[in-house]
Amino acid sequence: MTPAELLTEAFSRVPETVARALDGLSADQLATRPAAGANTLAWLAWHTARGQDAQVADLAGTEQVWTVDGWVERFGLPFPAEALGYGMSRDDVGRVRASADLLNGYLRAVHERTVAYLATLGDDDLDPVVDDSWDPPVTRGARLVSILDDCTQHAGQAGYVRGLLFFSR
């Protein structure tokens, strides 16, 4: 297994995990908070996709799926197109409302783009520095692992929130 194949396998688990967390829930349920000020399932799924989309597009030198494929219009959220979820207020988190089908569709489209990008990478493509504003500088491989880590954390949080809201009573 090549490093790119390993990353593809790991990234492939994210949409599956998120889909299980969203399965069978209404838009209202997805917008429910497990506690005051906590992230909703809708926000967690959306932010997982947005973060991956923006960062992989940056690495690939392509436009984000969010804008190029019209997802920003389909969601119709009250934020600028470049919003990713980082630094959002509690009120903004609550404004992310969408169906499970829409959230899953966007994440699947982002995943397809990520897999296509990973397929272009050879073993030597993971070592170049892509961000020298950090100490140590960040390589492409380290950035991909960072993106994956963020996605898996949020996907796991979504599963946990689902359990808190709908199965712990």
N, C-alpha and C positions, 0 to 999 in steps of 0.2 A: 504494500500500500504506500503510495506516495504521500508527501505532506499535504498536497492539494486534495487528494482523495480522503485523507483523514479529516481535514477541515470540512469537506463536503458532508461526510458522514455525521460529524458533530453538529453542523448547522442544520442538517435535515431533521434533527430531533426537536428543534424549536417550534416549527409550525404544528407538529403533531401534539406537542405538549400544550400549546396555546389552544388548539382546536378542542382538546379534551376539557380544558377549563371553561370554554365558552359553550360547549355542546348543550343544546336544548334550552338555553336561556334567552329571555326576551331582552329587548333594548333597555327596558326599565330595570330588569334584574342586573344587566351588565353595568348600569349606571349607579347601582347601589353601593354604598360605602360600608365596609365592615365595622368602621368606627368613625367618629367625627374627624374630618380632615384627612382620612386615609385615601389611598388611591383606589379607584374603581377597577373592575375587570376590563371595562371598555378602555380606560386610559392605559392600563398596563399593556393590553394587546396592541393598541395604537402606537404607543411609545416604543414598544419592542420593534415593531415594523419600521417606524420613522427613523429611529436611531440606526438600525442596520442599513436602511435604504440610503440615508445621507452619507454615512461613513464609507460604505462600499462604493457608492457612486463617486465619492471623492477619490478613493484609491484607483478606481477604474478610469477616471477622467470622463465620466458620462453624466448625463442629466439623471436626476432622481426619478424613480418609477412614480413617485407621488405626483410629480408635475407632468412628466412626459406622457404618462398613460392615463391622465385625467382623474386620478384618485382624489386629488384635492377638491375637485368639483363634486365628485360623487359623495364625499363625506360632508361637504358644506359646513365645515367647522368655522367658528367665528375668530379665526386666528390668521396671521399672515402665512403664506404658503411655506415659508422657511421654518415655521414652528416645529419643534421636535418633541417638546415636553420637558426639556431641561429647564429648571428654574420656574416652572409654572406655579401660579398661586393655587390654593385650594379651590377657589372659585373656578379657575380655568380647568382644573382637573375634572370638575363636575360638568363642564360644558362639552366634554368629549362623550357624545352619544352616538351610537351606531349599532346596527344589527350584527349578530354573530357572523352572518354570511358576508357582510361587507368587511368586517375586521379580518376574518379568515382569508377572504379573497385578496385583500391588499397584502397580507403577510405572505401568502403563497406567491404572489407576483414578485415581491421583494426577494423571496427565497430563490425563485427561478433565476432572477438576475444575479444573485450572489453565486449560485452554482455555476452559471455561465462564466462569470468572472473567474472563479476559482479554477475552472477548467483551462483557462489561458495561462495559468502560472506553472512554471517549471520549478524545480527544486532550488535553483539559484535566485529565483524571484522573491523569496521571502526575506533575504538578508539586507537589501538596500534600505537605507534610512528614508523614511517618509515624513518625519517630523523631528526637526532638530531643536525645537523649543523646549524639550524635556532633557533632563539629565538622569540617566543616559538617553541619548537620542532614540527615537522609536523606529523600529524596523517595520517593514510591511507585515512580516510574520507576527510580531508582537501586537501590531494594531489589529490584525484579524483575530487574534486570541482575545484581545480586549473587547472587541465588538461581540464576539461569541459569548464571552463571560457575562457581559451586560444583558444580552438576549436570554441566556439561560437563567440568570437571576430573576429577571422580570417574568419569564414564563413560569418558573417555579412559584413566584409570588402569586401569579394568577391562579394557579392550582390551589394554593393555600387559601386565598381569598374566597374562592368558590366553596371550599370546605367550610370555612368559617361562616359564610352567609347561608348556605343551603343544606349543610349536612351535620352541623354541630349542635343543632337545637334538640 
